[in-house]
C-alpha cells in the first residue's frame, strides 16, 4: 500500500476520533472506554487499534487529576481492602476464591479474624486478577 494512502487513512481516523491517540477530557475518556468495549469483542482483528487506544487510556488514567484521589485511596489500602475491592468489581463471594481456600478461611481473612493473606494467596490472586502482587502489600 502506498504510504500516502496510509497517512491519509490515519489522518481521517484521528480527525473523526482524536481520542484514539490522545485523550484530552472526560468526554474523550468515555468515548475511548466505549470503543474499547466494542473492539475487544474481536480482539485479533482489532489488536493494533486496541494497543494504541489502551496506551491513550493508560496515559489518561495515570496523568488525569480525576484519578489522583482514587490513586491516593488505593495507595492507602491494605491487601484485604484490595481483595474486597476486586471481589466487588468482579461480583465474587467468599465461595468464589479457591486460590485462598475454603469459604470459612476467606471469611476469616476478609473479617480480620486472625488470618492474613499469605505469599501463596497473593501470588495466586495477582495471576487471577492480572494485577501486580505489590498492590496486596
mmCIF file of the C-alpha atoms, coordinates in Angstrom:
data_MODEL
# 
_entry.id   MODEL 
# 
loop_
_atom_site.group_PDB 
_atom_site.id 
_atom_site.type_symbol 
_atom_site.label_atom_id 
_atom_site.label_alt_id 
_atom_site.label_comp_id 
_atom_site.label_asym_id 
_atom_site.label_entity_id 
_atom_site.label_seq_id 
_atom_site.pdbx_PDB_ins_code 
_atom_site.Cartn_x 
_atom_site.Cartn_y 
_atom_site.Cartn_z 
_atom_site.occupancy 
_atom_site.B_iso_or_equiv 
_atom_site.pdbx_formal_charge 
_atom_site.auth_seq_id 
_atom_site.auth_comp_id 
_atom_site.auth_asym_id 
_atom_site.auth_atom_id 
_atom_site.pdbx_PDB_model_num 
ATOM 1   C CA . UNK A 1 1   ? 0.000   0.000   0.000  1.00 0.00 ? 1   UNK A CA 1 
ATOM 2   C CA . UNK A 1 2   ? 1.207   3.485   -0.838 1.00 0.00 ? 2   UNK A CA 1 
ATOM 3   C CA . UNK A 1 3   ? 2.469   5.395   2.226  1.00 0.00 ? 3   UNK A CA 1 
ATOM 4   C CA . UNK A 1 4   ? 0.418   8.445   1.254  1.00 0.00 ? 4   UNK A CA 1 
ATOM 5   C CA . UNK A 1 5   ? -2.754  6.319   1.374  1.00 0.00 ? 5   UNK A CA 1 
ATOM 6   C CA . UNK A 1 6   ? -1.817  5.043   4.830  1.00 0.00 ? 6   UNK A CA 1 
ATOM 7   C CA . UNK A 1 7   ? -1.161  8.588   6.074  1.00 0.00 ? 7   UNK A CA 1 
ATOM 8   C CA . UNK A 1 8   ? -4.472  9.820   4.684  1.00 0.00 ? 8   UNK A CA 1 
ATOM 9   C CA . UNK A 1 9   ? -6.433  6.973   6.288  1.00 0.00 ? 9   UNK A CA 1 
ATOM 10  C CA . UNK A 1 10  ? -4.702  7.511   9.635  1.00 0.00 ? 10  UNK A CA 1 
ATOM 11  C CA . UNK A 1 11  ? -5.354  11.247  9.457  1.00 0.00 ? 11  UNK A CA 1 
ATOM 12  C CA . UNK A 1 12  ? -9.037  10.639  8.643  1.00 0.00 ? 12  UNK A CA 1 
ATOM 13  C CA . UNK A 1 13  ? -9.388  8.212   11.547 1.00 0.00 ? 13  UNK A CA 1 
ATOM 14  C CA . UNK A 1 14  ? -7.820  10.608  14.032 1.00 0.00 ? 14  UNK A CA 1 
ATOM 15  C CA . UNK A 1 15  ? -9.873  13.543  12.756 1.00 0.00 ? 15  UNK A CA 1 
ATOM 16  C CA . UNK A 1 16  ? -13.029 11.569  13.465 1.00 0.00 ? 16  UNK A CA 1 
ATOM 17  C CA . UNK A 1 17  ? -11.830 10.090  16.762 1.00 0.00 ? 17  UNK A CA 1 
ATOM 18  C CA . UNK A 1 18  ? -8.822  12.016  18.058 1.00 0.00 ? 18  UNK A CA 1 
ATOM 19  C CA . UNK A 1 19  ? -9.191  10.346  21.469 1.00 0.00 ? 19  UNK A CA 1 
ATOM 20  C CA . UNK A 1 20  ? -7.676  7.190   19.966 1.00 0.00 ? 20  UNK A CA 1 
ATOM 21  C CA . UNK A 1 21  ? -4.275  8.839   20.001 1.00 0.00 ? 21  UNK A CA 1 
ATOM 22  C CA . UNK A 1 22  ? -4.750  11.321  22.837 1.00 0.00 ? 22  UNK A CA 1 
ATOM 23  C CA . UNK A 1 23  ? -7.468  11.696  25.451 1.00 0.00 ? 23  UNK A CA 1 
ATOM 24  C CA . UNK A 1 24  ? -7.902  15.314  26.485 1.00 0.00 ? 24  UNK A CA 1 
ATOM 25  C CA . UNK A 1 25  ? -11.029 15.315  28.680 1.00 0.00 ? 25  UNK A CA 1 
ATOM 26  C CA . UNK A 1 26  ? -13.665 13.176  30.382 1.00 0.00 ? 26  UNK A CA 1 
ATOM 27  C CA . UNK A 1 27  ? -15.806 13.009  27.234 1.00 0.00 ? 27  UNK A CA 1 
ATOM 28  C CA . UNK A 1 28  ? -12.854 11.613  25.260 1.00 0.00 ? 28  UNK A CA 1 
ATOM 29  C CA . UNK A 1 29  ? -12.207 9.141   28.054 1.00 0.00 ? 29  UNK A CA 1 
ATOM 30  C CA . UNK A 1 30  ? -15.826 7.921   27.977 1.00 0.00 ? 30  UNK A CA 1 
ATOM 31  C CA . UNK A 1 31  ? -15.676 7.510   24.207 1.00 0.00 ? 31  UNK A CA 1 
ATOM 32  C CA . UNK A 1 32  ? -12.370 5.646   24.461 1.00 0.00 ? 32  UNK A CA 1 
ATOM 33  C CA . UNK A 1 33  ? -13.793 3.197   27.002 1.00 0.00 ? 33  UNK A CA 1 
ATOM 34  C CA . UNK A 1 34  ? -16.914 2.642   24.900 1.00 0.00 ? 34  UNK A CA 1 
ATOM 35  C CA . UNK A 1 35  ? -14.846 1.994   21.789 1.00 0.00 ? 35  UNK A CA 1 
ATOM 36  C CA . UNK A 1 36  ? -12.549 -0.357  23.701 1.00 0.00 ? 36  UNK A CA 1 
ATOM 37  C CA . UNK A 1 37  ? -15.561 -2.382  24.850 1.00 0.00 ? 37  UNK A CA 1 
ATOM 38  C CA . UNK A 1 38  ? -16.555 -2.882  21.223 1.00 0.00 ? 38  UNK A CA 1 
ATOM 39  C CA . UNK A 1 39  ? -13.055 -3.571  19.925 1.00 0.00 ? 39  UNK A CA 1 
ATOM 40  C CA . UNK A 1 40  ? -12.251 -6.348  22.381 1.00 0.00 ? 40  UNK A CA 1 
ATOM 41  C CA . UNK A 1 41  ? -15.159 -8.407  21.060 1.00 0.00 ? 41  UNK A CA 1 
ATOM 42  C CA . UNK A 1 42  ? -12.942 -9.210  18.066 1.00 0.00 ? 42  UNK A CA 1 
ATOM 43  C CA . UNK A 1 43  ? -9.510  -8.811  19.618 1.00 0.00 ? 43  UNK A CA 1 
ATOM 44  C CA . UNK A 1 44  ? -7.493  -10.438 16.843 1.00 0.00 ? 44  UNK A CA 1 
ATOM 45  C CA . UNK A 1 45  ? -8.922  -8.225  14.117 1.00 0.00 ? 45  UNK A CA 1 
ATOM 46  C CA . UNK A 1 46  ? -8.577  -5.072  16.251 1.00 0.00 ? 46  UNK A CA 1 
ATOM 47  C CA . UNK A 1 47  ? -5.324  -5.785  18.096 1.00 0.00 ? 47  UNK A CA 1 
ATOM 48  C CA . UNK A 1 48  ? -3.317  -2.841  16.753 1.00 0.00 ? 48  UNK A CA 1 
ATOM 49  C CA . UNK A 1 49  ? -6.097  -0.323  17.374 1.00 0.00 ? 49  UNK A CA 1 
ATOM 50  C CA . UNK A 1 50  ? -6.636  -1.800  20.854 1.00 0.00 ? 50  UNK A CA 1 
ATOM 51  C CA . UNK A 1 51  ? -2.949  -1.327  21.668 1.00 0.00 ? 51  UNK A CA 1 
ATOM 52  C CA . UNK A 1 52  ? -2.975  2.311   20.551 1.00 0.00 ? 52  UNK A CA 1 
ATOM 53  C CA . UNK A 1 53  ? -6.221  3.046   22.390 1.00 0.00 ? 53  UNK A CA 1 
ATOM 54  C CA . UNK A 1 54  ? -5.091  1.254   25.553 1.00 0.00 ? 54  UNK A CA 1 
ATOM 55  C CA . UNK A 1 55  ? -1.959  3.427   25.629 1.00 0.00 ? 55  UNK A CA 1 
ATOM 56  C CA . UNK A 1 56  ? -4.147  6.545   25.463 1.00 0.00 ? 56  UNK A CA 1 
ATOM 57  C CA . UNK A 1 57  ? -6.435  5.250   28.214 1.00 0.00 ? 57  UNK A CA 1 
ATOM 58  C CA . UNK A 1 58  ? -3.494  4.281   30.407 1.00 0.00 ? 58  UNK A CA 1 
ATOM 59  C CA . UNK A 1 59  ? -1.841  7.689   29.915 1.00 0.00 ? 59  UNK A CA 1 
ATOM 60  C CA . UNK A 1 60  ? -5.106  9.488   30.804 1.00 0.00 ? 60  UNK A CA 1 
ATOM 61  C CA . UNK A 1 61  ? -5.621  7.385   33.920 1.00 0.00 ? 61  UNK A CA 1 
ATOM 62  C CA . UNK A 1 62  ? -2.026  7.955   35.011 1.00 0.00 ? 62  UNK A CA 1 
ATOM 63  C CA . UNK A 1 63  ? -1.961  11.726  34.365 1.00 0.00 ? 63  UNK A CA 1 
ATOM 64  C CA . UNK A 1 64  ? -5.542  12.920  34.899 1.00 0.00 ? 64  UNK A CA 1 
ATOM 65  C CA . UNK A 1 65  ? -6.260  14.853  38.089 1.00 0.00 ? 65  UNK A CA 1 
ATOM 66  C CA . UNK A 1 66  ? -9.560  12.978  38.252 1.00 0.00 ? 66  UNK A CA 1 
ATOM 67  C CA . UNK A 1 67  ? -7.660  9.820   39.163 1.00 0.00 ? 67  UNK A CA 1 
ATOM 68  C CA . UNK A 1 68  ? -5.381  11.394  41.793 1.00 0.00 ? 68  UNK A CA 1 
ATOM 69  C CA . UNK A 1 69  ? -7.923  10.893  44.574 1.00 0.00 ? 69  UNK A CA 1 
ATOM 70  C CA . UNK A 1 70  ? -8.566  7.297   43.535 1.00 0.00 ? 70  UNK A CA 1 
ATOM 71  C CA . UNK A 1 71  ? -4.830  6.551   43.304 1.00 0.00 ? 71  UNK A CA 1 
ATOM 72  C CA . UNK A 1 72  ? -4.256  8.087   46.741 1.00 0.00 ? 72  UNK A CA 1 
ATOM 73  C CA . UNK A 1 73  ? -7.007  5.917   48.247 1.00 0.00 ? 73  UNK A CA 1 
ATOM 74  C CA . UNK A 1 74  ? -5.621  2.776   46.614 1.00 0.00 ? 74  UNK A CA 1 
ATOM 75  C CA . UNK A 1 75  ? -2.148  3.598   47.948 1.00 0.00 ? 75  UNK A CA 1 
ATOM 76  C CA . UNK A 1 76  ? -3.582  3.616   51.488 1.00 0.00 ? 76  UNK A CA 1 
ATOM 77  C CA . UNK A 1 77  ? -5.384  0.289   51.124 1.00 0.00 ? 77  UNK A CA 1 
ATOM 78  C CA . UNK A 1 78  ? -4.084  -2.889  52.704 1.00 0.00 ? 78  UNK A CA 1 
ATOM 79  C CA . UNK A 1 79  ? -4.157  -6.280  50.998 1.00 0.00 ? 79  UNK A CA 1 
ATOM 80  C CA . UNK A 1 80  ? -7.549  -7.260  52.395 1.00 0.00 ? 80  UNK A CA 1 
ATOM 81  C CA . UNK A 1 81  ? -9.067  -3.948  51.262 1.00 0.00 ? 81  UNK A CA 1 
ATOM 82  C CA . UNK A 1 82  ? -7.697  -4.553  47.770 1.00 0.00 ? 82  UNK A CA 1 
ATOM 83  C CA . UNK A 1 83  ? -9.135  -8.067  47.778 1.00 0.00 ? 83  UNK A CA 1 
ATOM 84  C CA . UNK A 1 84  ? -12.542 -6.740  48.872 1.00 0.00 ? 84  UNK A CA 1 
ATOM 85  C CA . UNK A 1 85  ? -12.468 -4.185  46.063 1.00 0.00 ? 85  UNK A CA 1 
ATOM 86  C CA . UNK A 1 86  ? -11.548 -6.834  43.484 1.00 0.00 ? 86  UNK A CA 1 
ATOM 87  C CA . UNK A 1 87  ? -14.301 -9.103  44.775 1.00 0.00 ? 87  UNK A CA 1 
ATOM 88  C CA . UNK A 1 88  ? -16.818 -6.275  44.475 1.00 0.00 ? 88  UNK A CA 1 
ATOM 89  C CA . UNK A 1 89  ? -15.684 -5.374  40.960 1.00 0.00 ? 89  UNK A CA 1 
ATOM 90  C CA . UNK A 1 90  ? -15.907 -8.999  39.822 1.00 0.00 ? 90  UNK A CA 1 
ATOM 91  C CA . UNK A 1 91  ? -19.105 -9.781  41.772 1.00 0.00 ? 91  UNK A CA 1 
ATOM 92  C CA . UNK A 1 92  ? -17.460 -12.545 43.794 1.00 0.00 ? 92  UNK A CA 1 
ATOM 93  C CA . UNK A 1 93  ? -18.394 -14.067 47.117 1.00 0.00 ? 93  UNK A CA 1 
ATOM 94  C CA . UNK A 1 94  ? -16.354 -15.978 49.675 1.00 0.00 ? 94  UNK A CA 1 
ATOM 95  C CA . UNK A 1 95  ? -17.030 -19.244 47.823 1.00 0.00 ? 95  UNK A CA 1 
ATOM 96  C CA . UNK A 1 96  ? -15.525 -17.861 44.610 1.00 0.00 ? 96  UNK A CA 1 
ATOM 97  C CA . UNK A 1 97  ? -11.902 -17.723 45.761 1.00 0.00 ? 97  UNK A CA 1 
ATOM 98  C CA . UNK A 1 98  ? -10.438 -21.228 45.667 1.00 0.00 ? 98  UNK A CA 1 
ATOM 99  C CA . UNK A 1 99  ? -6.998  -19.589 45.426 1.00 0.00 ? 99  UNK A CA 1 
ATOM 100 C CA . UNK A 1 100 ? -7.299  -18.785 49.106 1.00 0.00 ? 100 UNK A CA 1 
ATOM 101 C CA . UNK A 1 101 ? -9.124  -21.845 50.360 1.00 0.00 ? 101 UNK A CA 1 
ATOM 102 C CA . UNK A 1 102 ? -12.440 -22.655 51.990 1.00 0.00 ? 102 UNK A CA 1 
ATOM 103 C CA . UNK A 1 103 ? -15.296 -20.193 52.440 1.00 0.00 ? 103 UNK A CA 1 
ATOM 104 C CA . UNK A 1 104 ? -14.515 -20.177 56.141 1.00 0.00 ? 104 UNK A CA 1 
ATOM 105 C CA . UNK A 1 105 ? -10.875 -19.212 55.586 1.00 0.00 ? 105 UNK A CA 1 
ATOM 106 C CA . UNK A 1 106 ? -11.790 -16.492 53.086 1.00 0.00 ? 106 UNK A CA 1 
ATOM 107 C CA . UNK A 1 107 ? -14.332 -15.101 55.545 1.00 0.00 ? 107 UNK A CA 1 
ATOM 108 C CA . UNK A 1 108 ? -11.775 -15.049 58.362 1.00 0.00 ? 108 UNK A CA 1 
ATOM 109 C CA . UNK A 1 109 ? -9.262  -13.195 56.192 1.00 0.00 ? 109 UNK A CA 1 
ATOM 110 C CA . UNK A 1 110 ? -11.839 -10.661 54.986 1.00 0.00 ? 110 UNK A CA 1 
ATOM 111 C CA . UNK A 1 111 ? -13.050 -10.006 58.522 1.00 0.00 ? 111 UNK A CA 1 
ATOM 112 C CA . UNK A 1 112 ? -9.562  -9.800  60.051 1.00 0.00 ? 112 UNK A CA 1 
ATOM 113 C CA . UNK A 1 113 ? -10.131 -12.705 62.411 1.00 0.00 ? 113 UNK A CA 1 
ATOM 114 C CA . UNK A 1 114 ? -6.547  -13.775 62.947 1.00 0.00 ? 114 UNK A CA 1 
ATOM 115 C CA . UNK A 1 115 ? -5.809  -14.835 59.372 1.00 0.00 ? 115 UNK A CA 1 
ATOM 116 C CA . UNK A 1 116 ? -3.805  -12.941 56.786 1.00 0.00 ? 116 UNK A CA 1 
ATOM 117 C CA . UNK A 1 117 ? -3.145  -13.319 53.097 1.00 0.00 ? 117 UNK A CA 1 
ATOM 118 C CA . UNK A 1 118 ? -0.074  -15.468 52.573 1.00 0.00 ? 118 UNK A CA 1 
ATOM 119 C CA . UNK A 1 119 ? 2.514   -15.122 49.830 1.00 0.00 ? 119 UNK A CA 1 
ATOM 120 C CA . UNK A 1 120 ? 0.904   -18.063 48.000 1.00 0.00 ? 120 UNK A CA 1 
ATOM 121 C CA . UNK A 1 121 ? -2.533  -16.411 48.231 1.00 0.00 ? 121 UNK A CA 1 
ATOM 122 C CA . UNK A 1 122 ? -1.133  -13.150 46.866 1.00 0.00 ? 122 UNK A CA 1 
ATOM 123 C CA . UNK A 1 123 ? 0.674   -14.891 44.010 1.00 0.00 ? 123 UNK A CA 1 
ATOM 124 C CA . UNK A 1 124 ? -2.486  -16.752 43.004 1.00 0.00 ? 124 UNK A CA 1 
ATOM 125 C CA . UNK A 1 125 ? -4.727  -13.684 43.322 1.00 0.00 ? 125 UNK A CA 1 
ATOM 126 C CA . UNK A 1 126 ? -2.387  -11.479 41.322 1.00 0.00 ? 126 UNK A CA 1 
ATOM 127 C CA . UNK A 1 127 ? -2.438  -14.023 38.498 1.00 0.00 ? 127 UNK A CA 1 
ATOM 128 C CA . UNK A 1 128 ? -6.198  -14.437 38.616 1.00 0.00 ? 128 UNK A CA 1 
ATOM 129 C CA . UNK A 1 129 ? -6.908  -10.706 38.529 1.00 0.00 ? 129 UNK A CA 1 
ATOM 130 C CA . UNK A 1 130 ? -3.907  -9.754  36.360 1.00 0.00 ? 130 UNK A CA 1 
ATOM 131 C CA . UNK A 1 131 ? -2.572  -7.280  38.888 1.00 0.00 ? 131 UNK A CA 1 
ATOM 132 C CA . UNK A 1 132 ? 0.813   -6.747  40.443 1.00 0.00 ? 132 UNK A CA 1 
ATOM 133 C CA . UNK A 1 133 ? 1.344   -8.658  43.700 1.00 0.00 ? 133 UNK A CA 1 
ATOM 134 C CA . UNK A 1 134 ? 2.621   -5.356  45.145 1.00 0.00 ? 134 UNK A CA 1 
ATOM 135 C CA . UNK A 1 135 ? -0.929  -3.981  45.463 1.00 0.00 ? 135 UNK A CA 1 
ATOM 136 C CA . UNK A 1 136 ? -1.615  -6.520  48.210 1.00 0.00 ? 136 UNK A CA 1 
ATOM 137 C CA . UNK A 1 137 ? 1.254   -5.264  50.399 1.00 0.00 ? 137 UNK A CA 1 
# 
